[in-house]
Amino acid sequence: MSDADSTVEVDSHDPPKQDSQDRKPSSASPNYSLWPPTERTRNAVVDRLIETLTTPSPLSRRYGTLSADEADSQARLIEQDAFAAAGGSAATEVSGESGMKILQIYSKEISRRMLEVVKAKNADASAAENGASETGSDAAAAVEEKDASTAASGEEVKAEEST
């Protein structure tokens, strides 16, 4: 029999062998880092903030929406401030941690700052509608007080209906 005519028998129980070029050394396993986020991720956060601030949502039903220009500038400020706040806390983190805690701080800061922005806008709009010359924080307190009294009166109505 010649080499061209010979057949190779393959044991079906053995896994196929890979060339050494196909295998990656174990030391080259991907190293994922949660912090700091990439520029692409930060831009995606800004885009999502703009969408949240300008489109109908539970947040906008309560506090209203922002114009596209205002949302763009506010979203960039929110993200930058949250990034700086989380980055400041990154210095205090124990080395070797995955960055999850820092990412959580970043996320919470974004949420907190976004809520502050929409509450302040709502308070300013309410003050303008009422013709009041309250400061932003005083107006925000007035809105929160009004919300609390509305909720309390709703509870009183429920209590009266149940009796």
Secondary structure, 3 states (H helix, E strand, C coil): CCCCCCCCCCCCCCCCCCCCCCCCCHHHCCCCCCCCCCHHHHHHHHHHHHHHHHCCCHHHHHHCCCCHHHHHHHHHHHHHHHHHHHHHHHCCCCCCCCCHHHHHHHHHHHHHHHHHHHHHHHHHHHHHHHCCCCCHHHHHHHHHHHHHHHHHHHHHHHHHHHC
